[in-house]
Amino acid sequence: MSAKSLQELFVEELRDAYDGEKRLTKALPRMAKAAESDELRSAFTNHLRETERQIQRLEQVFRTIGEPVRGKKCDGLMGIIEEGKSAMEELDEGPVLDAALIAGAQRAEHYEIAAYGTLAYFAEMLGNDKAKNLLGQTLDEEKAADEKLSVIAKSKVNREALMGAGMEGEEADEETPRSGRGSSRGNGASRGMAHDRSRGGVRGNAGGRRRSR
C-alpha cells in the first residue's frame, strides 16, 4: 500500500471493499445452495441483493470523490470465502454444515462491519458527508445481517447441530458391543457451536480492523 495521506488511504480502503463485495456476490449463491435451513437460505439470498446495492453505493462514493471505479484484491475476504468453500466440500449436508456456513458468514460480516465503520469515519474526517451517509447505510445493513445470522443460529441451527451429533453418538453406542464401550462421545457438537461468540467488541473506527497483506 502506497498511501501517503488519509485521502489516499480512504481510496485504497474503498477499492478493497469494492473487490470484497464483488467476491461475495459469487460466494453467497453457493452458500444459499448448500444451506439446508430454509431460513438460512433466505438470509443468504436476501443479503445477496443487499450486497448488489452496496456495490452500487461504493460506485457512488468513487464518483463523489472523482476516482475511477475499480477494486483491489481483498485478501481478508478471500481467505474467509476460501474457508467457507472448504467447509462446504468437507462437511455433509445438514445442521452442522449450516452452523459452519453461519460461522463463515459472520466472520465476513464482522470484517465488513470493521471496514465500513472505518470508511465512514474516514469520510467524516475528510468532510465528505455524502460518502459518509452512503457508507453508513451499508454499515447498518451489515450489522443487521450479522444479527439475523445470530438469531437463526441460536433459535434453531445450533440446537439441531448439537442434537444431531448426540444422536449419532447414541447410534454408534448401540451398535458397539457392551464390552467394547468406552467413555468418549463424538465431539461434532462443538463445531456446531463454533460461531456463537461475543460480538460486543466490534466498533466502527480506524482502530478496529486488521488485515494481512
Phi and psi in degrees as GROMACS dihedral restraints (atoms count N, CA, C in turn):
[ dihedral_restraints ]
;  ai    aj    ak    al  type     phi  dphi    fc
    3     4     5     6     1  -109.9    20    10
    4     5     6     7     1    19.6    20    10
    6     7     8     9     1   -63.8    20    10
    7     8     9    10     1   134.2    20    10
    9    10    11    12     1  -118.3    20    10
   10    11    12    13     1     1.6    20    10
   12    13    14    15     1  -149.3    20    10
   13    14    15    16     1   166.1    20    10
   15    16    17    18     1   -62.9    20    10
   16    17    18    19     1   -36.1    20    10
   18    19    20    21     1   -62.1    20    10
   19    20    21    22     1   -44.6    20    10
   21    22    23    24     1   -67.0    20    10
   22    23    24    25     1   -38.5    20    10
   24    25    26    27     1   -64.3    20    10
   25    26    27    28     1   -39.8    20    10
   27    28    29    30     1   -57.7    20    10
   28    29    30    31     1   -45.4    20    10
   30    31    32    33     1   -64.2    20    10
   31    32    33    34     1   -42.0    20    10
   33    34    35    36     1   -61.4    20    10
   34    35    36    37     1   -43.1    20    10
   36    37    38    39     1   -67.7    20    10
   37    38    39    40     1   -35.8    20    10
   39    40    41    42     1   -60.5    20    10
   40    41    42    43     1   -44.1    20    10
   42    43    44    45     1   -65.2    20    10
   43    44    45    46     1   -36.8    20    10
   45    46    47    48     1   -62.2    20    10
   46    47    48    49     1   -47.2    20    10
   48    49    50    51     1   -63.7    20    10
   49    50    51    52     1   -39.2    20    10
   51    52    53    54     1   -63.6    20    10
   52    53    54    55     1   -45.2    20    10
   54    55    56    57     1   -63.8    20    10
   55    56    57    58     1   -41.3    20    10
   57    58    59    60     1   -61.5    20    10
   58    59    60    61     1   -43.2    20    10
   60    61    62    63     1   -65.0    20    10
   61    62    63    64     1   -38.5    20    10
   63    64    65    66     1   -60.9    20    10
   64    65    66    67     1   -42.4    20    10
   66    67    68    69     1   -65.7    20    10
   67    68    69    70     1   -36.8    20    10
   69    70    71    72     1   -67.5    20    10
   70    71    72    73     1   -30.5    20    10
   72    73    74    75     1   -65.0    20    10
   73    74    75    76     1   -21.9    20    10
   75    76    77    78     1   -89.9    20    10
   76    77    78    79     1   -31.2    20    10
   78    79    80    81     1   -79.3    20    10
   79    80    81    82     1   -38.3    20    10
   81    82    83    84     1   -61.0    20    10
   82    83    84    85     1   -41.5    20    10
   84    85    86    87     1   -61.4    20    10
   85    86    87    88     1   -36.0    20    10
   87    88    89    90     1   -66.9    20    10
   88    89    90    91     1   -38.8    20    10
   90    91    92    93     1   -67.4    20    10
   91    92    93    94     1   -40.7    20    10
   93    94    95    96     1   -62.8    20    10
   94    95    96    97     1   -40.2    20    10
   96    97    98    99     1   -66.2    20    10
   97    98    99   100     1   -35.1    20    10
   99   100   101   102     1   -79.0    20    10
  100   101   102   103     1   -21.8    20    10
  102   103   104   105     1   -70.5    20    10
  103   104   105   106     1   137.7    20    10
  105   106   107   108     1   -88.6    20    10
  106   107   108   109     1   -37.2    20    10
  108   109   110   111     1   -69.0    20    10
  109   110   111   112     1   127.3    20    10
  111   112   113   114     1   -61.8    20    10
  112   113   114   115     1   -38.6    20    10
  114   115   116   117     1   -66.1    20    10
  115   116   117   118     1   -40.3    20    10
  117   118   119   120     1   -68.6    20    10
  118   119   120   121     1   -42.6    20    10
  120   121   122   123     1   -59.3    20    10
  121   122   123   124     1   -42.5    20    10
  123   124   125   126     1   -64.4    20    10
  124   125   126   127     1   -38.8    20    10
  126   127   128   129     1   -63.1    20    10
  127   128   129   130     1   -42.1    20    10
  129   130   131   132     1   -66.1    20    10
  130   131   132   133     1   -41.3    20    10
  132   133   134   135     1   -65.2    20    10
  133   134   135   136     1   -43.0    20    10
  135   136   137   138     1   -64.3    20    10
  136   137   138   139     1   -39.4    20    10
  138   139   140   141     1   -71.5    20    10
  139   140   141   142     1   -26.0    20    10
  141   142   143   144     1   -61.4    20    10
  142   143   144   145     1   -43.9    20    10
  144   145   146   147     1   -64.7    20    10
  145   146   147   148     1   -39.2    20    10
  147   148   149   150     1   -62.5    20    10
  148   149   150   151     1   -41.8    20    10
  150   151   152   153     1   -61.9    20    10
  151   152   153   154     1   -38.7    20    10
  153   154   155   156     1   -63.1    20    10
  154   155   156   157     1   -38.3    20    10
  156   157   158   159     1   -69.9    20    10
  157   158   159   160     1   -34.9    20    10
  159   160   161   162     1   -65.6    20    10
  160   161   162   163     1   -35.3    20    10
  162   163   164   165     1   -62.2    20    10
  163   164   165   166     1   -42.0    20    10
  165   166   167   168     1   -63.7    20    10
  166   167   168   169     1   -38.1    20    10
  168   169   170   171     1   -64.4    20    10
  169   170   171   172     1   -42.9    20    10
  171   172   173   174     1   -60.5    20    10
  172   173   174   175     1   -38.8    20    10
  174   175   176   177     1   -63.7    20    10
  175   176   177   178     1   -36.1    20    10
  177   178   179   180     1   -64.1    20    10
  178   179   180   181     1   -40.8    20    10
  180   181   182   183     1   -63.9    20    10
  181   182   183   184     1   -43.6    20    10
  183   184   185   186     1   -56.1    20    10
  184   185   186   187     1   -44.4    20    10
  186   187   188   189     1   -66.8    20    10
  187   188   189   190     1   -35.3    20    10
  189   190   191   192     1   -61.6    20    10
  190   191   192   193     1   -35.6    20    10
  192   193   194   195     1   -99.2    20    10
  193   194   195   196     1     5.5    20    10
  195   196   197   198     1    71.3    20    10
  196   197   198   199     1    30.7    20    10
  198   199   200   201     1  -111.5    20    10
  199   200   201   202     1   147.0    20    10
  201   202   203   204     1   -64.8    20    10
  202   203   204   205     1   146.2    20    10
  204   205   206   207     1   -80.8    20    10
  205   206   207   208     1   108.6    20    10
  207   208   209   210     1  -159.9    20    10
  208   209   210   211     1   154.5    20    10
  210   211   212   213     1  -101.7    20    10
  211   212   213   214     1   172.3    20    10
  213   214   215   216     1  -136.9    20    10
  214   215   216   217     1   133.5    20    10
  216   217   218   219     1   -44.6    20    10
  217   218   219   220     1   121.6    20    10
  219   220   221   222     1   -95.2    20    10
  220   221   222   223     1    93.5    20    10
  222   223   224   225     1   -62.0    20    10
  223   224   225   226     1   -35.6    20    10
  225   226   227   228     1   -61.6    20    10
  226   227   228   229     1   -53.3    20    10
  228   229   230   231     1   -72.1    20    10
  229   230   231   232     1   -29.3    20    10
  231   232   233   234     1   -57.9    20    10
  232   233   234   235     1   -44.7    20    10
  234   235   236   237     1   -65.1    20    10
  235   236   237   238     1   -42.3    20    10
  237   238   239   240     1   -64.4    20    10
  238   239   240   241     1   -43.1    20    10
  240   241   242   243     1   -64.2    20    10
  241   242   243   244     1   -39.8    20    10
  243   244   245   246     1   -65.1    20    10
  244   245   246   247     1   -38.4    20    10
  246   247   248   249     1   -62.6    20    10
  247   248   249   250     1   -41.5    20    10
  249   250   251   252     1   -64.3    20    10
  250   251   252   253     1   -38.3    20    10
  252   253   254   255     1   -62.3    20    10
  253   254   255   256     1   -41.3    20    10
  255   256   257   258     1   -63.2    20    10
  256   257   258   259     1   -40.2    20    10
  258   259   260   261     1   -62.2    20    10
  259   260   261   262     1   -41.9    20    10
  261   262   263   264     1   -65.7    20    10
  262   263   264   265     1   -30.0    20    10
  264   265   266   267     1   -80.7    20    10
  265   266   267   268     1   -31.4    20    10
  267   268   269   270     1   -95.8    20    10
  268   269   270   271     1   -27.4    20    10
  270   271   272   273     1   -98.8    20    10
  271   272   273   274     1   145.6    20    10
  273   274   275   276     1   -71.9    20    10
  274   275   276   277     1   157.5    20    10
  276   277   278   279     1   -61.5    20    10
  277   278   279   280     1   148.6    20    10
  279   280   281   282     1   135.7    20    10
  280   281   282   283     1  -173.0    20    10
  282   283   284   285     1   -63.6    20    10
  283   284   285   286     1   -29.5    20    10
  285   286   287   288     1   -68.4    20    10
  286   287   288   289     1   -40.2    20    10
  288   289   290   291     1   -64.6    20    10
  289   290   291   292     1   -41.4    20    10
  291   292   293   294     1   -59.1    20    10
  292   293   294   295     1   -42.0    20    10
  294   295   296   297     1   -62.5    20    10
  295   296   297   298     1   -39.5    20    10
  297   298   299   300     1   -67.6    20    10
  298   299   300   301     1   -38.3    20    10
  300   301   302   303     1   -62.9    20    10
  301   302   303   304     1   -41.5    20    10
  303   304   305   306     1   -64.8    20    10
  304   305   306   307     1   -42.3    20    10
  306   307   308   309     1   -58.1    20    10
  307   308   309   310     1   -46.2    20    10
  309   310   311   312     1   -66.2    20    10
  310   311   312   313     1   -41.6    20    10
  312   313   314   315     1   -64.1    20    10
  313   314   315   316     1   -38.3    20    10
  315   316   317   318     1   -71.8    20    10
  316   317   318   319     1   -31.5    20    10
  318   319   320   321     1   -61.1    20    10
  319   320   321   322     1   -42.5    20    10
  321   322   323   324     1   -64.8    20    10
  322   323   324   325     1   -42.0    20    10
  324   325   326   327     1   -63.4    20    10
  325   326   327   328     1   -42.7    20    10
  327   328   329   330     1   -64.5    20    10
  328   329   330   331     1   -38.3    20    10
  330   331   332   333     1   -60.8    20    10
  331   332   333   334     1   -45.6    20    10
  333   334   335   336     1   -71.5    20    10
  334   335   336   337     1   -34.8    20    10
  336   337   338   339     1   -60.3    20    10
  337   338   339   340     1   -45.3    20    10
  339   340   341   342     1   -63.6    20    10
  340   341   342   343     1   -41.9    20    10
  342   343   344   345     1   -63.9    20    10
  343   344   345   346     1   -49.6    20    10
  345   346   347   348     1   -72.9    20    10
  346   347   348   349     1   -30.7    20    10
  348   349   350   351     1   -62.2    20    10
  349   350   351   352     1   -42.7    20    10
  351   352   353   354     1   -65.7    20    10
  352   353   354   355     1   -45.3    20    10
  354   355   356   357     1   -61.7    20    10
  355   356   357   358     1   -43.3    20    10
  357   358   359   360     1   -64.0    20    10
  358   359   360   361     1   -37.6    20    10
  360   361   362   363     1   -65.6    20    10
  361   362   363   364     1   -44.5    20    10
  363   364   365   366     1   -60.3    20    10
  364   365   366   367     1   -43.7    20    10
  366   367   368   369     1   -60.3    20    10
  367   368   369   370     1   -40.8    20    10
  369   370   371   372     1   -63.5    20    10
  370   371   372   373     1   -44.4    20    10
  372   373   374   375     1   -62.3    20    10
  373   374   375   376     1   -33.6    20    10
  375   376   377   378     1   -85.2    20    10
  376   377   378   379     1    -0.8    20    10
  378   379   380   381     1    75.7    20    10
  379   380   381   382     1    22.8    20    10
  381   382   383   384     1  -103.5    20    10
  382   383   384   385     1    88.1    20    10
  384   385   386   387     1   -67.0    20    10
  385   386   387   388     1   -35.2    20    10
  387   388   389   390     1   -63.2    20    10
  388   389   390   391     1   -46.7    20    10
  390   391   392   393     1   -63.0    20    10
  391   392   393   394     1   -41.3    20    10
  393   394   395   396     1   -58.9    20    10
  394   395   396   397     1   -44.8    20    10
  396   397   398   399     1   -66.9    20    10
  397   398   399   400     1   -41.5    20    10
  399   400   401   402     1   -62.8    20    10
  400   401   402   403     1   -45.6    20    10
  402   403   404   405     1   -69.0    20    10
  403   404   405   406     1   -33.2    20    10
  405   406   407   408     1   -65.8    20    10
  406   407   408   409     1   -35.7    20    10
  408   409   410   411     1   -61.5    20    10
  409   410   411   412     1   -44.2    20    10
  411   412   413   414     1   -66.7    20    10
  412   413   414   415     1   -40.0    20    10
  414   415   416   417     1   -57.3    20    10
  415   416   417   418     1   -43.8    20    10
  417   418   419   420     1   -62.8    20    10
  418   419   420   421     1   -39.7    20    10
  420   421   422   423     1   -66.2    20    10
  421   422   423   424     1   -39.1    20    10
  423   424   425   426     1   -66.1    20    10
  424   425   426   427     1   -39.9    20    10
  426   427   428   429     1   -64.0    20    10
  427   428   429   430     1   -40.9    20    10
  429   430   431   432     1   -66.2    20    10
  430   431   432   433     1   -39.2    20    10
  432   433   434   435     1   -64.5    20    10
  433   434   435   436     1   -41.2    20    10
  435   436   437   438     1   -62.8    20    10
  436   437   438   439     1   -42.9    20    10
  438   439   440   441     1   -64.3    20    10
  439   440   441   442     1   -39.8    20    10
  441   442   443   444     1   -61.7    20    10
  442   443   444   445     1   -42.7    20    10
  444   445   446   447     1   -63.4    20    10
  445   446   447   448     1   -38.1    20    10
  447   448   449   450     1   -63.4    20    10
  448   449   450   451     1   -41.4    20    10
  450   451   452   453     1   -63.0    20    10
  451   452   453   454     1   -45.3    20    10
  453   454   455   456     1   -61.8    20    10
  454   455   456   457     1   -43.4    20    10
  456   457   458   459     1   -63.8    20    10
  457   458   459   460     1   -47.3    20    10
  459   460   461   462     1   -75.7    20    10
  460   461   462   463     1   -29.9    20    10
  462   463   464   465     1   -83.1    20    10
  463   464   465   466     1   -24.9    20    10
  465   466   467   468     1  -146.9    20    10
  466   467   468   469     1   -57.4    20    10
  468   469   470   471     1   -61.9    20    10
  469   470   471   472     1   -48.7    20    10
  471   472   473   474     1   -61.7    20    10
  472   473   474   475     1   -40.6    20    10
  474   475   476   477     1   -63.8    20    10
  475   476   477   478     1   -43.1    20    10
  477   478   479   480     1   -66.9    20    10
  478   479   480   481     1   -37.6    20    10
  480   481   482   483     1   -63.8    20    10
  481   482   483   484     1   -41.1    20    10
  483   484   485   486     1   -66.0    20    10
  484   485   486   487     1   -46.4    20    10
  486   487   488   489     1   -66.3    20    10
  487   488   489   490     1   -38.2    20    10
  489   490   491   492     1   -63.1    20    10
  490   491   492   493     1   -41.4    20    10
  492   493   494   495     1   -65.5    20    10
  493   494   495   496     1   -38.7    20    10
  495   496   497   498     1   -65.9    20    10
  496   497   498   499     1   -40.5    20    10
  498   499   500   501     1   -65.3    20    10
  499   500   501   502     1   -39.3    20    10
  501   502   503   504     1   -62.6    20    10
  502   503   504   505     1   -39.2    20    10
  504   505   506   507     1   -65.1    20    10
  505   506   507   508     1   -39.6    20    10
  507   508   509   510     1   -66.7    20    10
  508   509   510   511     1   -40.8    20    10
  510   511   512   513     1   -63.1    20    10
  511   512   513   514     1   -39.7    20    10
  513   514   515   516     1   -64.1    20    10
  514   515   516   517     1   -38.0    20    10
  516   517   518   519     1   -65.6    20    10
  517   518   519   520     1   -40.1    20    10
  519   520   521   522     1   -64.9    20    10
  520   521   522   523     1   -31.5    20    10
  522   523   524   525     1   -83.4    20    10
  523   524   525   526     1   -12.8    20    10
  525   526   527   528     1   -92.4    20    10
  526   527   528   529     1   130.6    20    10
  528   529   530   531     1   -55.5    20    10
  529   530   531   532     1   145.6    20    10
  531   532   533   534     1   -56.6    20    10
  532   533   534   535     1   -34.7    20    10
  534   535   536   537     1   -69.7    20    10
  535   536   537   538     1   -20.1    20    10
  537   538   539   540     1   -98.6    20    10
  538   539   540   541     1     6.0    20    10
  540   541   542   543     1   -73.0    20    10
  541   542   543   544     1   141.1    20    10
  543   544   545   546     1  -118.8    20    10
  544   545   546   547     1  -174.2    20    10
  546   547   548   549     1   -93.3    20    10
  547   548   549   550     1    -7.1    20    10
  549   550   551   552     1   -83.8    20    10
  550   551   552   553     1   153.2    20    10
  552   553   554   555     1  -127.6    20    10
  553   554   555   556     1   161.4    20    10
  555   556   557   558     1   -61.7    20    10
  556   557   558   559     1   143.8    20    10
  558   559   560   561     1  -109.6    20    10
  559   560   561   562     1    22.4    20    10
  561   562   563   564     1   -61.8    20    10
  562   563   564   565     1   -23.5    20    10
  564   565   566   567     1   -61.7    20    10
  565   566   567   568     1   -34.4    20    10
  567   568   569   570     1   -63.7    20    10
  568   569   570   571     1   -29.5    20    10
  570   571   572   573     1   -71.1    20    10
  571   572   573   574     1   -36.3    20    10
  573   574   575   576     1   -67.0    20    10
  574   575   576   577     1   -23.1    20    10
  576   577   578   579     1   -97.7    20    10
  577   578   579   580     1     5.0    20    10
  579   580   581   582     1   -61.2    20    10
  580   581   582   583     1   -32.0    20    10
  582   583   584   585     1   -86.2    20    10
  583   584   585   586     1    -8.5    20    10
  585   586   587   588     1   -81.7    20    10
  586   587   588   589     1    77.9    20    10
  588   589   590   591     1  -123.6    20    10
  589   590   591   592     1   170.2    20    10
  591   592   593   594     1   -67.3    20    10
  592   593   594   595     1   137.4    20    10
  594   595   596   597     1  -116.1    20    10
  595   596   597   598     1     6.9    20    10
  597   598   599   600     1   -72.2    20    10
  598   599   600   601     1   -14.4    20    10
  600   601   602   603     1   -88.0    20    10
  601   602   603   604     1    -5.6    20    10
  603   604   605   606     1   -80.4    20    10
  604   605   606   607     1   125.5    20    10
  606   607   608   609     1  -128.7    20    10
  607   608   609   610     1   145.2    20    10
  609   610   611   612     1   -86.1    20    10
  610   611   612   613     1    80.3    20    10
  612   613   614   615     1  -149.5    20    10
  613   614   615   616     1   171.4    20    10
  615   616   617   618     1   -65.5    20    10
  616   617   618   619     1   -19.3    20    10
  618   619   620   621     1   -91.8    20    10
  619   620   621   622     1     1.6    20    10
  621   622   623   624     1   -95.7    20    10
  622   623   624   625     1    13.6    20    10
  624   625   626   627     1  -135.4    20    10
  625   626   627   628     1   135.1    20    10
  627   628   629   630     1  -129.0    20    10
  628   629   630   631     1   137.6    20    10
  630   631   632   633     1  -143.3    20    10
  631   632   633   634     1   142.3    20    10
  633   634   635   636     1   -91.6    20    10
  634   635   636   637     1   140.8    20    10
